[in-house]
Amino acid sequence: MQIFVDGIKNVVMSNNNLRITLVQNGPDNTQVDAGTLIVPANQAAAFVNGLANSLKQLDEQIKARAEEKPAEKDMQ
């Protein structure tokens, strides 16, 4: 399942689960609930750290590709 999200509306702890309410931008600058991500509390830190590390690696790859493109243009 894929859910497109623009942001996080709410984060609460309930029954040893982290519940993250996800939202999409709706009409007239409103936010529309898109779903709830439920992560076991004992896995929350590993989940967040894993996501942060993945985003950092992606950012590094994007920067590396951007640096390669000017070098390619110079060769032409």
Phi and psi in degrees as a GROMACS rama.xvg file:
@    title "Ramachandran Plot"
@    xaxis  label "Phi"
@    yaxis  label "Psi"
@TYPE xy
-120.41  136.868  GLN-2
-129.001  124.965  ILE-3
-86.5113  128.764  PHE-4
-129.903  147.991  VAL-5
-106.637  -14.5125  ASP-6
-177.625  -174.955  GLY-7
-115.333  129.317  ILE-8
-92.395  -40.3965  LYS-9
-157.473  147.489  ASN-10
-133.495  123.73  VAL-11
-136.757  158.43  VAL-12
-105.467  128.27  MET-13
-147.439  126.726  SER-14
52.2777  43.5925  ASN-15
62.5347  25.1238  ASN-16
-126.018  139.185  ASN-17
-86.6206  121.758  LEU-18
-111.267  116.963  ARG-19
-112.082  111.846  ILE-20
-82.9911  121.623  THR-21
-100.443  145.244  LEU-22
-130.742  157.4  VAL-23
-116.43  153.567  GLN-24
-75.4563  127.733  ASN-25
-107.795  -169.163  GLY-26
-67.5056  152.61  PRO-27
55.4333  40.5559  ASP-28
58.5227  31.6277  ASN-29
-95.9405  161.26  THR-30
-108.884  134.205  GLN-31
-115.814  128.243  VAL-32
-59.0663  133.415  ASP-33
-108.776  -16.1367  ALA-34
151.251  176.306  GLY-35
-124.228  124.777  THR-36
-90.4954  123.883  LEU-37
-113.727  121.907  ILE-38
-124.553  128.661  VAL-39
-55.7146  136.462  PRO-40
-55.549  -37.745  ALA-41
-73.5958  -8.16743  ASN-42
-109.133  -5.3108  GLN-43
-60.2428  -45.9905  ALA-44
-63.1856  -43.5677  ALA-45
-65.2706  -38.2977  ALA-46
-63.0625  -49.6226  PHE-47
-64.5699  -43.321  VAL-48
-63.9973  -40.0749  ASN-49
-62.9017  -42.5648  GLY-50
-64.9482  -44.55  LEU-51
-61.5167  -43.1076  ALA-52
-64.9688  -39.3795  ASN-53
-64.2384  -42.1181  SER-54
-66.6173  -36.2126  LEU-55
-64.4439  -43.7965  LYS-56
-63.7453  -41.1007  GLN-57
-62.6706  -42.5681  LEU-58
-61.2141  -41.7348  ASP-59
-63.9602  -39.7716  GLU-60
-65.0037  -41.4055  GLN-61
-63.523  -43.9602  ILE-62
-64.1142  -39.3949  LYS-63
-64.1854  -42.1558  ALA-64
-65.7072  -38.6011  ARG-65
-65.1382  -34.9256  ALA-66
-72.3063  -29.2118  GLU-67
-72.3831  -35.011  GLU-68
-62.5603  -45.3561  LYS-69
-62.046  -34.8413  PRO-70
-65.3082  -37.9106  ALA-71
-65.5851  -39.9945  GLU-72
-66.3963  -35.943  LYS-73
-64.1173  -29.372  ASP-74
-77.9388  -18.9855  MET-75
